[in-house]
Each structure stands twice: as C-alpha cells, then as structure tokens.
Amino acid sequence: MKHDFTSVQNIYIICGKTDMRKGIDGLATLIQDSFELDPYSDSIFLFSGWSKDRYKCLYFDGDGFAMLYKRLDNGKLQWPKDENEVRNLSQQELRWLLEGLSLQQPKAIAKSAKGVF
C-alpha cells in the first residue's frame, strides 16, 4: 500500500453529505455512477457525512482498494455543502481541510501567473 500520497495525481472531495455506512464497493459505485470518475485512477476520493467530524478516504493502490476512516475527537471539518459537486483539491487545500480550515483562505498569498519581462 502506498504511504506517501503527495505524488497522487488527483485529490477529489465529494462535497455535501455521503452516507457513511457505505463501504468500498458503495463508494466506488458512487464515484463511477454519480460523478463519472474512475475509482481505479491514481486519485484519492474524500467523503464526509452529516456530522462533519469524520471522513473516509478511498484509494486504489494498484492491487486493491484502501479505505481510511477517521473520526475527529475535537472539532469539525469545514466540508463544502454543494451536494452534487466534486472538486479537485491541491495538496495545500487538502492540508487546510484536514486541519479544520476552509478551502478558501482569502488571506493566503495566491499563486501568480508567469510574468513577461
């Protein structure tokens, strides 16, 4: 199983509330049928339920699916609410989310485009 996820091609967050009773097969089916994404791709898929104090992470590592389930002891995640949306996150946005911060950090210095000299 891959332990360093910093080289994963895509990090997808499934916005809104997901039924956290779903297992690997149910989540993979949701990814494929509802969002038309490939659960076998080099991607991490994140899900959260009603209480926003727990999340699941689904990843295919080449020979099978791995699922991480985490319940926070203190605090809640600032999970996006749009039920029908899936978003592609950067590594930085993933860190913000898992640290309890919003995905939009208006005071963060934004990446700039290449300038012309």
N, CA and C of each residue as an Amber inpcrd file, in Angstrom:
protein
   351
   0.8390000  -1.1800000   0.0000000   0.0000000   0.0000000   0.0000000
   0.8820000   1.2400000   0.0000000   0.4850000   2.2140000  -0.7640000
   1.2260000   3.4690000  -0.8710000   1.0310000   4.2890000   0.4080000
   2.1270000   4.7570000   0.9780000   2.0330000   5.5210000   2.2250000
   2.2810000   7.0080000   2.0140000   2.9130000   7.3690000   0.9140000
   3.1790000   8.7730000   0.6170000   2.2160000   9.2040000  -0.4810000
   1.2140000   9.9730000  -0.1130000   0.1900000  10.3630000  -1.0700000
   0.4620000  11.7150000  -1.7130000   1.6440000  12.2760000  -1.5040000
   1.9530000  13.5780000  -2.0900000   2.1460000  13.5050000  -3.5910000
   2.3750000  12.3190000  -4.1320000   2.5640000  12.1920000  -5.5780000
   1.3030000  11.7170000  -6.3010000   0.1870000  11.6070000  -5.5870000
  -1.0660000  11.1870000  -6.2050000  -1.4980000  12.2500000  -7.2120000
  -1.9730000  11.7860000  -8.3520000  -2.3100000  12.6960000  -9.4480000
  -3.4710000  13.6310000  -9.1050000  -4.5310000  13.1050000  -8.5040000
  -5.7150000  13.9150000  -8.1910000  -6.2080000  13.6330000  -6.7830000
  -6.7180000  14.6870000  -6.1450000  -7.3860000  14.5700000  -4.8530000
  -8.7810000  15.1380000  -5.0550000  -9.7860000  14.2820000  -4.9680000
 -11.1590000  14.7070000  -5.1700000 -11.9070000  14.7180000  -3.8500000
 -12.6610000  15.7910000  -3.6190000 -13.5460000  15.8510000  -2.4630000
 -14.9720000  15.7670000  -2.9830000 -15.7200000  14.8240000  -2.4330000
 -17.1230000  14.6780000  -2.7730000 -17.8670000  15.5940000  -1.7990000
 -18.3600000  16.7150000  -2.3100000 -18.9810000  17.7330000  -1.4600000
 -20.3350000  17.2490000  -0.9550000 -20.8400000  17.9170000   0.0400000
 -22.1240000  17.5440000   0.6160000 -22.0010000  16.3480000   1.5410000
 -23.1220000  15.7100000   1.8090000 -23.1650000  14.6110000   2.7710000
 -23.2130000  13.2730000   2.0490000 -22.3660000  12.3620000   2.4710000
 -22.3500000  10.9990000   1.9510000 -22.8090000  10.0660000   3.0660000
 -23.5340000   9.0370000   2.7020000 -23.9470000   8.0180000   3.6680000
 -22.6910000   7.2730000   4.1250000 -22.2730000   7.5030000   5.3450000
 -21.0210000   6.9360000   5.8510000 -21.1310000   5.4460000   6.1690000
 -22.2940000   4.8590000   5.9790000 -22.4210000   3.4110000   6.1310000
 -21.8870000   2.6790000   4.9070000 -21.6750000   3.4080000   3.8120000
 -21.1640000   2.7910000   2.5790000 -19.7440000   2.2930000   2.7870000
 -19.4690000   1.1480000   2.2070000 -18.1280000   0.5910000   2.2320000
 -17.4100000   0.8910000   0.9200000 -16.3610000   0.1490000   0.6520000
 -15.5440000   0.3630000  -0.5400000 -16.3800000   0.2500000  -1.8060000
 -17.1600000  -0.8200000  -1.9460000 -17.9410000  -1.0160000  -3.1660000
 -18.9700000   0.0940000  -3.3630000 -19.6490000   0.4830000  -2.3080000
 -20.6550000   1.5440000  -2.3990000 -20.0570000   2.8820000  -2.7740000
 -18.8950000   3.2120000  -2.1840000 -18.2380000   4.4820000  -2.5020000
 -17.6880000   4.4750000  -3.9220000 -17.1030000   3.3470000  -4.3540000
 -16.5840000   3.2430000  -5.7220000 -17.7150000   3.3730000  -6.7370000
 -18.8580000   2.7890000  -6.4460000 -20.0150000   2.9080000  -7.3270000
 -20.4980000   4.3540000  -7.3920000 -20.5240000   5.0430000  -6.2530000
 -20.9080000   6.4530000  -6.2090000 -19.9680000   7.2940000  -7.0780000
 -18.6800000   7.0530000  -6.9720000 -17.6800000   7.7790000  -7.7660000
 -17.9390000   7.5770000  -9.2570000 -18.1840000   6.3310000  -9.6220000
 -18.3360000   5.9680000 -11.0290000 -19.6860000   6.4230000 -11.5970000
 -20.7640000   6.1570000 -10.8950000 -22.0950000   6.4140000 -11.4370000
 -22.5530000   7.8610000 -11.2790000 -22.3320000   8.4550000 -10.1210000
 -22.8350000   9.8050000  -9.8700000 -21.9200000  10.9000000 -10.4000000
 -20.6220000  10.6520000 -10.3810000 -19.6850000  11.7120000 -10.7550000
 -18.8730000  11.3920000 -12.0050000 -19.1100000  10.2080000 -12.5900000
 -18.4550000   9.7860000 -13.8320000 -16.9290000   9.9080000 -13.7610000
 -16.3730000   9.4980000 -12.6200000 -14.9240000   9.4580000 -12.4280000
 -14.5010000   7.9950000 -12.3160000 -13.2240000   7.7430000 -12.5260000
 -12.6930000   6.3850000 -12.4930000 -12.1010000   6.0860000 -11.1100000
 -12.7410000   5.2210000 -10.3150000 -12.2040000   4.9180000  -8.9840000
 -10.8530000   4.2000000  -9.0360000 -10.4870000   3.6540000 -10.2040000
  -9.2110000   2.9580000 -10.3590000  -8.0740000   3.8990000 -10.7570000
  -8.3670000   5.1640000 -10.9700000  -7.3240000   6.1170000 -11.3710000
  -6.4130000   6.4330000 -10.1870000  -5.3090000   7.0920000 -10.4640000
  -4.3620000   7.4910000  -9.4090000  -4.9310000   8.7050000  -8.6800000
  -5.9760000   8.4520000  -7.8910000  -6.7110000   9.5350000  -7.2310000
  -7.1280000   9.1250000  -5.8300000  -7.2140000  10.1170000  -4.9740000
  -7.7810000   9.9580000  -3.6380000  -9.1720000  10.5760000  -3.6870000
 -10.1390000   9.8900000  -3.0980000 -11.5120000  10.3800000  -3.0360000
 -11.8940000  10.5400000  -1.5690000 -12.3760000  11.7230000  -1.1970000
 -12.7230000  12.0310000   0.1900000 -14.2300000  12.2030000   0.3390000
 -14.7760000  11.6600000   1.4290000 -16.2040000  11.6950000   1.7070000
 -16.4190000  12.0820000   3.1630000 -17.5110000  12.7940000   3.4420000
 -17.8880000  13.0920000   4.8210000 -19.4000000  12.9630000   4.9510000
 -19.8670000  12.7440000   6.1730000 -21.2890000  12.5640000   6.4320000
 -21.9250000  13.8040000   7.0260000 -23.0160000  13.5720000   7.7660000
 -23.8010000  14.6570000   8.3460000 -23.0430000  15.4490000   9.3970000
 -22.3370000  14.7580000  10.2630000 -21.7680000  15.4320000  11.4370000
 -20.4660000  16.1720000  11.1630000 -19.8150000  15.9010000  10.0610000
 -18.5650000  16.5540000   9.6490000 -17.4300000  16.3700000  10.6550000
 -17.5630000  15.3940000  11.5350000 -16.4650000  15.0930000  12.4570000
 -15.7570000  13.8010000  12.0590000 -16.0960000  13.2970000  10.8730000
 -15.4490000  12.0720000  10.3670000 -15.4190000  12.1140000   8.8500000
 -14.4590000  11.4000000   8.3060000 -14.3610000  11.3190000   6.8570000
 -13.7870000   9.9710000   6.4500000 -14.0310000   9.6250000   5.1860000
 -13.4580000   8.4270000   4.5910000 -12.6370000   8.8450000   3.3800000
 -11.5850000   8.0910000   3.1610000 -10.6800000   8.3230000   2.0450000
 -10.5570000   7.0010000   1.2920000 -10.8120000   7.0220000  -0.0070000
 -10.7390000   5.8210000  -0.8300000  -9.6310000   5.9900000  -1.8580000
  -8.8040000   4.9430000  -2.0010000  -7.6690000   4.9810000  -2.9310000
  -7.4070000   3.5860000  -3.4870000  -7.1920000   3.5010000  -4.8000000
  -6.8000000   2.2400000  -5.4270000  -5.2870000   2.2650000  -5.5970000
  -4.5780000   1.3150000  -4.9720000  -3.1160000   1.3430000  -4.9740000
  -2.4770000   0.4020000  -5.9900000  -3.2570000  -0.1310000  -6.9050000
  -2.6940000  -0.9820000  -7.9450000  -3.1230000  -2.4270000  -7.8320000
  -3.3070000  -2.9100000  -6.6070000  -3.7610000  -4.2970000  -6.4500000
  -5.0160000  -4.4140000  -5.5910000  -5.5600000  -3.2850000  -5.1870000
  -6.7800000  -3.2900000  -4.3910000  -7.0940000  -1.9090000  -3.8520000
  -8.2830000  -1.7880000  -3.2760000  -8.7060000  -0.5240000  -2.6990000
  -8.3060000  -0.4470000  -1.2320000  -7.8900000   0.7300000  -0.8290000
  -7.6190000   1.0190000   0.5810000  -8.6220000   2.0850000   1.0140000
  -9.1690000   1.9250000   2.2180000 -10.0920000   2.9140000   2.7410000
  -9.6400000   3.3250000   4.1330000  -9.5010000   4.6130000   4.3120000
  -9.1560000   5.1820000   5.6030000 -10.4240000   5.8080000   6.1660000
 -10.7060000   5.5390000   7.4290000 -11.8440000   6.1360000   8.1070000
 -11.3090000   6.8440000   9.3270000 -11.6160000   8.1290000   9.4600000
 -11.1250000   8.8800000  10.6080000 -12.2730000   9.6290000  11.2660000
 -12.3090000   9.5480000  12.6090000 -13.2590000  10.2990000  13.4140000
 -12.4620000  11.2430000  14.2910000 -12.7860000  12.5210000  14.1990000
 -12.0810000  13.5260000  14.9870000 -12.6040000  13.5320000  16.4200000
 -11.7170000  13.6650000  17.3820000 -12.1320000  13.7630000  18.7770000
 -12.6310000  15.1630000  19.1060000 -12.0020000  16.1800000  18.5270000
 -12.3620000  17.5690000  18.8000000 -12.4780000  18.3250000  17.4850000
 -13.5620000  19.0420000  17.3190000 -13.7230000  19.8850000  16.1450000
 -14.4510000  19.2120000  15.0020000 -14.6920000  20.0060000  13.9840000
 -15.3770000  19.5410000  12.7880000 -14.6480000  20.0540000  11.5560000
 -14.8530000  19.3430000  10.4650000 -14.2800000  19.7500000   9.1890000
 -15.1750000  20.8080000   8.5480000 -14.5820000  21.7110000   7.8070000
 -15.3610000  22.6960000   7.0570000 -15.5720000  22.1430000   5.6460000
 -16.4810000  21.1960000   5.5750000 -16.7370000  20.4480000   4.3420000
 -17.6580000  21.2550000   3.4290000 -17.3320000  21.3870000   2.1530000
 -18.2220000  22.1000000   1.2190000 -19.5990000  21.4390000   1.1710000
 -20.6460000  22.2580000   1.0210000 -22.0180000  21.7670000   1.1700000
 -22.7210000  21.3740000  -0.1180000 -22.2390000  21.7600000  -1.2790000
 -22.9530000  21.5040000  -2.5340000 -23.0360000  20.0070000  -2.8030000
 -24.2390000  19.4500000  -2.6950000 -24.4740000  18.0060000  -2.7730000
 -24.0210000  17.3610000  -4.0790000 -24.1310000  18.0670000  -5.1840000
 -23.8680000  17.4630000  -6.4890000 -22.5110000  17.8480000  -7.0510000
 -21.6070000  18.2710000  -6.2240000 -20.3250000  18.7560000  -6.7070000
 -19.1830000  17.8580000  -6.2460000 -18.2290000  17.7040000  -7.1230000
 -16.9580000  17.0790000  -6.7820000 -15.8950000  18.0940000  -7.1650000
 -14.9130000  18.2730000  -6.3040000 -13.8610000  19.2630000  -6.5630000
 -12.5040000  18.5930000  -6.5340000 -11.6220000  19.0880000  -7.3590000
 -10.2330000  18.6230000  -7.3800000  -9.4360000  19.5480000  -6.4730000
  -8.8030000  18.9960000  -5.4470000  -8.0670000  19.7890000  -4.4690000
  -6.5720000  19.7480000  -4.7290000  -5.9110000  20.8050000  -4.3270000
  -4.4500000  20.8130000  -4.3010000  -3.9910000  20.1930000  -2.9810000
  -2.7160000  19.8700000  -2.8880000  -2.1700000  19.3490000  -1.6290000
  -2.3820000  20.3670000  -0.5030000  -2.2270000  21.6540000  -0.8150000
  -2.3920000  22.6980000   0.1940000  -3.8480000  22.7720000   0.6700000
  -4.7950000  22.6990000  -0.2530000  -6.2110000  22.7190000   0.1350000
  -6.5550000  21.4950000   0.9840000  -5.9740000  20.3480000   0.6580000
  -6.1890000  19.1440000   1.4720000  -5.6790000  19.3650000   2.9000000
  -4.4940000  19.9320000   3.0360000  -3.9620000  20.2230000   4.3810000
  -4.9000000  21.1630000   5.1350000  -5.3500000  22.2350000   4.4770000
  -6.2770000  23.1720000   5.1250000  -7.5270000  22.4410000   5.6080000
  -8.1220000  21.6400000   4.7310000  -9.3510000  20.9250000   5.0720000
  -9.1500000  20.0300000   6.2880000  -8.0780000  19.2360000   6.2710000
  -7.8570000  18.2710000   7.3520000  -7.3720000  18.9280000   8.6390000
  -6.9930000  20.2000000   8.5660000  -6.6390000  20.9590000   9.7670000
  -7.8360000  21.7440000  10.2990000  -9.0090000  21.5760000   9.6720000
 -10.2170000  22.2390000  10.1350000 -10.4340000  23.6150000   9.5420000
  -9.6460000  23.9760000   8.5480000  -9.7700000  25.2870000   7.9230000
 -10.6570000  25.1940000   6.6890000 -11.0940000  26.3490000   6.2180000
 -11.8830000  26.4210000   4.9990000 -10.9760000  26.2080000   3.7860000
 -11.5460000  25.6850000   2.7110000 -10.7700000  25.5130000   1.4800000
 -10.3990000  26.8620000   0.8670000 -11.2030000  27.8720000   1.1200000
 -10.8910000  29.2160000   0.6480000 -10.2210000  29.9830000   1.7690000
  -8.9960000  30.3510000   1.5490000  -8.2400000  31.1280000   2.5230000
  -7.9350000  32.4880000   1.8810000  -8.8160000  33.4700000   2.0670000
  -8.6620000  34.7460000   1.3660000  -7.3820000  35.5060000   1.7100000
  -6.7850000  35.2260000   2.8620000  -5.5660000  35.9410000   3.2420000
  -4.3000000  35.2300000   2.7840000  -4.4480000  34.0310000   2.2330000
  -3.2820000  33.2970000   1.7360000  -2.7660000  33.9790000   0.4770000
  -1.4750000  33.9430000   0.3050000  -0.8830000  34.5230000  -0.8910000
  -1.1810000  33.5900000  -2.0590000  -1.8280000  34.1320000  -3.0670000
  -2.2310000  33.3240000  -4.2250000  -1.0460000  33.0910000  -5.1490000
  -1.0800000  31.9650000  -5.8360000  -0.0640000  31.6780000  -6.8500000
  -0.2350000  32.6830000  -7.9790000   0.8560000  33.1270000  -8.5270000
   0.7700000  34.0930000  -9.6250000   1.1350000  33.4380000 -10.9320000
   0.6340000  34.0110000 -11.9890000   0.9600000  33.5090000 -13.3310000
   2.3380000  34.0150000 -13.7240000   2.9240000  33.3560000 -14.7060000
   4.2330000  33.8100000 -15.1880000   4.1090000  35.2100000 -15.7390000
   5.0570000  36.0350000 -15.3860000   5.0780000  37.3970000 -15.9080000
   5.9200000  37.4920000 -17.1690000   5.7530000  38.5780000 -17.8580000
   6.5440000  38.8360000 -19.0490000   7.4810000  39.9850000 -18.7250000
   8.7570000  39.7850000 -19.0090000   9.7550000  40.8240000 -18.7290000
  10.2630000  41.4410000 -19.9870000
